[in-house]
Amino acid sequence: MTLGDLKGRHALVTGGGTGIGRAIAEALLARGADVTVTGRRLDALRDVAGANPIAMDVTDPASVTDGIAAARAAHGPIQICIANAGIAEGASLPKTDEAMWRRIMATNLDGSYRVIRACLPDMADWGRVIAVSSIAGLKGLKGAPAYTASKHGMIGLIRGLAADHLGRGVTFNALCPGYVDTAIVTDNTTRIMDKTGMSEADARDIMVTQNPHRRLIEVDEVAEAALWLCSHGARSVNGQTIQIAGGEY
């Protein structure tokens, strides 16, 4: 891909103010796309230079409807949809109450459904839909059945959409990273320290060693995969799960 090759394409990135979402948004901007970033905190969104920030809560149907309408009014039809907004919480099933289950599903799975559904009408003969799932969407993550189920559900949604829209020039794929060096890892490190009394280094190492190559994934690695899926060269890549996990399979 070259600079400017996404010029004229309008991309929407949920959870675009931090972490993976921000890295994808900045990568798309660098390729010439018009980018709308959404999230619940406008202050974080405004830090993404060059992007159109819109406050939107993917757990709220009305907020999604209004947010997508505002993005469309500002930059035209949405042709690239990055369903990235998500939360990561871990607990065994006996400790997963109804509120926690619904909170995770409402953000990760229901949120992806709402955003993709709202963007699809704009993709007449060309479009890219990318869900940021997780390696937990392809295998069980110990101690996090609700999170695992939500990420599996996102992949099922993508595969179903790919089957429904064959031959239209619109592709649907999922990115499945391992542990990525973001605030989620930082927050999880703190939780582990609080629960176990471990040192920060030892708590962080629990996640680092879950990646087979023994390091955290960098956000730019995920962003580059998203860019490739938006490229002409990936036009026949559809309904796939792209693992960015250092050798996980």
C-alpha positions as CSV (number, residue, x, y, z in Angstrom):
1,M,0.0,0.0,0.0
2,T,1.1,3.6,-0.7
3,L,0.3,7.0,0.8
4,G,-3.1,8.2,-0.4
5,D,-4.4,4.8,-1.7
6,L,-7.4,5.0,0.6
7,K,-8.2,8.6,-0.4
8,G,-11.9,9.2,-0.7
9,R,-12.8,6.2,1.6
10,H,-14.6,7.0,4.8
11,A,-13.6,4.8,7.7
12,L,-15.3,4.6,11.1
13,V,-13.4,3.2,14.0
14,T,-15.1,2.4,17.3
15,G,-13.0,2.7,20.4
16,G,-10.8,4.9,18.3
17,G,-9.3,7.1,21.0
18,T,-6.8,4.6,22.6
19,G,-4.9,1.4,22.0
20,I,-5.6,-0.7,19.0
21,G,-8.4,1.5,17.8
22,R,-6.3,4.6,17.8
23,A,-3.4,2.8,16.0
24,I,-5.8,1.6,13.3
25,A,-7.3,5.1,12.9
26,E,-3.9,6.8,12.6
27,A,-2.8,4.2,10.0
28,L,-5.9,4.8,8.0
29,L,-5.4,8.5,8.1
30,A,-1.8,8.1,6.9
31,R,-3.2,6.2,3.9
32,G,-5.5,9.1,3.0
33,A,-8.8,7.9,4.4
34,D,-11.3,10.2,6.0
35,V,-11.6,8.8,9.5
36,T,-14.3,9.1,12.1
37,V,-13.3,7.9,15.6
38,T,-15.9,7.1,18.2
39,G,-15.9,6.3,21.9
40,R,-17.5,7.4,25.1
41,R,-14.8,10.0,26.0
42,L,-14.5,12.9,23.6
43,D,-11.2,14.1,25.3
44,A,-9.4,10.9,24.2
45,L,-10.9,11.1,20.7
46,R,-9.7,14.6,20.1
47,D,-6.1,13.5,20.6
48,V,-6.3,11.6,17.3
49,A,-5.1,14.3,15.0
50,G,-6.9,14.6,11.7
51,A,-9.8,12.4,12.7
52,N,-13.5,13.4,13.1
53,P,-14.4,12.6,16.8
54,I,-17.9,11.6,17.7
55,A,-19.1,10.6,21.2
56,M,-20.8,7.2,20.8
57,D,-21.6,4.4,23.2
58,V,-21.9,1.1,21.4
59,T,-24.0,-0.4,24.2
60,D,-26.7,2.2,23.5
61,P,-28.8,1.6,20.3
62,A,-29.9,5.3,20.1
63,S,-26.3,6.5,20.6
64,V,-25.1,4.2,17.7
65,T,-27.9,5.4,15.4
66,D,-27.2,9.1,16.1
67,G,-23.4,8.6,16.0
68,I,-23.4,6.8,12.6
69,A,-25.8,9.5,11.2
70,A,-23.4,12.3,12.4
71,A,-20.4,10.5,10.9
72,R,-22.2,10.1,7.6
73,A,-23.3,13.7,7.5
74,A,-19.7,14.9,8.1
75,H,-17.8,12.6,5.7
76,G,-20.4,10.8,3.5
77,P,-21.0,7.1,3.2
78,I,-19.0,4.8,5.5
79,Q,-17.1,2.3,3.5
80,I,-14.7,0.9,6.1
81,C,-16.1,-0.2,9.4
82,I,-13.7,-1.1,12.2
83,A,-15.7,-2.7,15.1
84,N,-13.0,-2.4,17.8
85,A,-14.7,-1.1,20.9
86,G,-14.5,-3.7,23.6
87,I,-13.8,-4.5,27.2
88,A,-11.9,-7.3,28.9
89,E,-13.0,-8.7,32.2
90,G,-12.1,-12.1,33.7
91,A,-13.9,-14.2,36.2
92,S,-14.8,-17.9,36.5
93,L,-18.4,-18.7,35.6
94,P,-19.6,-19.0,39.2
95,K,-18.2,-15.5,39.8
96,T,-19.7,-14.1,36.6
97,D,-23.0,-12.6,37.6
98,E,-25.8,-11.4,35.2
99,A,-24.6,-7.8,35.3
100,M,-21.0,-8.8,34.3
101,W,-22.2,-11.1,31.5
102,R,-24.5,-8.5,30.0
103,R,-21.8,-5.8,30.3
104,I,-19.3,-7.8,28.3
105,M,-21.8,-9.0,25.7
106,A,-23.3,-5.5,25.4
107,T,-20.0,-4.0,24.5
108,N,-18.1,-6.7,22.6
109,L,-20.8,-8.6,20.7
110,D,-23.9,-6.4,20.7
111,G,-21.9,-3.3,20.1
112,S,-20.2,-4.9,17.0
113,Y,-23.6,-6.0,15.7
114,R,-25.1,-2.5,16.1
115,V,-22.3,-0.7,14.4
116,I,-21.8,-3.1,11.5
117,R,-25.5,-3.2,10.9
118,A,-25.7,0.6,10.8
119,C,-22.8,0.9,8.4
120,L,-23.7,-1.8,5.9
121,P,-26.2,0.2,3.8
122,D,-23.4,2.5,2.7
123,M,-21.4,-0.4,1.2
124,A,-23.1,-0.9,-2.2
125,D,-20.2,-2.4,-4.3
126,W,-17.1,-1.9,-2.1
127,G,-16.6,-2.1,1.6
128,R,-14.4,-3.5,4.4
129,V,-15.8,-4.7,7.7
130,I,-13.2,-5.6,10.3
131,A,-14.0,-6.8,13.8
132,V,-11.2,-6.7,16.3
133,S,-11.8,-10.0,18.1
134,S,-9.0,-11.8,20.0
135,I,-7.1,-15.0,20.1
136,A,-9.8,-15.8,22.7
137,G,-12.2,-15.9,19.9
138,L,-10.5,-19.0,18.6
139,K,-9.7,-20.8,21.8
140,G,-10.7,-20.8,25.4
141,L,-9.2,-18.2,27.7
142,K,-8.8,-19.6,31.2
143,G,-10.7,-17.7,33.8
144,A,-12.7,-15.6,31.3
145,P,-15.6,-17.6,29.9
146,A,-17.8,-14.5,29.3
147,Y,-15.0,-12.7,27.4
148,T,-14.2,-15.8,25.4
149,A,-17.9,-16.3,24.5
150,S,-18.2,-12.6,23.4
151,K,-15.1,-12.9,21.1
152,H,-16.2,-16.2,19.6
153,G,-19.6,-14.5,18.9
154,M,-17.9,-11.7,17.0
155,I,-16.2,-14.2,14.7
156,G,-19.5,-16.0,14.2
157,L,-21.1,-12.7,13.2
158,I,-18.3,-12.0,10.7
159,R,-18.5,-15.4,9.1
160,G,-22.3,-15.2,8.8
161,L,-22.0,-11.8,7.1
162,A,-19.3,-13.0,4.8
163,A,-21.6,-15.8,3.7
164,D,-24.5,-13.4,3.2
165,H,-22.7,-10.9,1.0
166,L,-20.5,-13.0,-1.3
167,G,-19.7,-11.5,-4.7
168,R,-20.5,-7.9,-3.7
169,G,-17.1,-6.4,-3.3
170,V,-17.6,-6.2,0.5
171,T,-15.4,-8.3,2.7
172,F,-15.8,-9.2,6.4
173,N,-12.9,-10.4,8.5
174,A,-11.7,-10.6,12.1
175,L,-8.4,-9.7,13.6
176,C,-7.4,-12.0,16.5
177,P,-4.5,-10.6,18.4
178,G,-2.9,-12.1,21.5
179,Y,-2.0,-9.9,24.4
180,V,-1.3,-6.4,23.1
181,D,0.6,-3.7,24.9
182,T,-2.3,-1.5,25.7
183,A,-4.1,-0.1,28.8
184,I,-6.0,-3.4,29.1
185,V,-2.7,-5.2,29.9
186,T,-1.8,-2.4,32.4
187,D,-5.2,-2.7,34.1
188,N,-5.0,-6.5,34.2
189,T,-1.5,-6.3,35.7
190,T,-2.9,-4.1,38.5
191,R,-5.8,-6.6,39.1
192,I,-3.3,-9.5,39.3
193,M,-1.1,-7.7,41.7
194,D,-4.1,-6.8,43.9
195,K,-5.3,-10.4,44.0
196,T,-2.0,-12.2,44.4
197,G,0.4,-9.8,45.9
198,M,2.8,-10.4,42.9
199,S,5.3,-7.8,41.8
200,E,4.4,-5.7,38.8
201,A,7.0,-7.5,36.7
202,D,5.7,-10.9,37.6
203,A,2.1,-10.0,37.1
204,R,2.8,-8.5,33.7
205,D,4.8,-11.6,32.8
206,I,1.8,-13.8,33.2
207,M,0.3,-12.1,30.1
208,V,3.6,-11.8,28.2
209,T,4.3,-15.5,28.4
210,Q,0.8,-16.3,27.0
211,N,2.1,-15.1,23.6
212,P,4.3,-17.9,22.2
213,H,7.1,-15.5,21.1
214,R,7.3,-14.2,24.7
215,R,6.6,-10.5,24.1
216,L,3.5,-8.3,23.9
217,I,2.1,-7.5,20.5
218,E,2.6,-3.9,19.5
219,V,-0.5,-1.9,18.3
220,D,1.1,-1.1,15.0
221,E,1.2,-4.8,14.2
222,V,-2.5,-5.0,14.5
223,A,-3.0,-1.8,12.5
224,E,-0.9,-3.0,9.6
225,A,-3.0,-6.1,9.4
226,A,-6.1,-3.9,9.2
227,L,-4.6,-1.8,6.5
228,W,-3.8,-5.0,4.5
229,L,-7.4,-6.1,4.7
230,C,-8.5,-2.8,3.3
231,S,-6.1,-3.1,0.4
232,H,-6.9,-4.2,-3.2
233,G,-4.6,-7.1,-2.7
234,A,-6.9,-8.5,0.1
235,R,-10.0,-8.3,-2.0
236,S,-10.5,-12.1,-2.0
237,V,-9.8,-12.4,1.8
238,N,-13.3,-12.8,3.3
239,G,-14.7,-14.5,6.4
240,Q,-11.3,-15.0,7.8
241,T,-9.7,-14.8,11.2
242,I,-6.2,-13.2,11.1
243,Q,-4.1,-14.3,14.1
244,I,-1.6,-11.8,15.3
245,A,-0.4,-13.8,18.3
246,G,3.3,-14.6,17.9
247,G,2.8,-18.2,16.8
248,E,-0.5,-19.2,18.4
249,Y,-2.6,-21.7,16.5
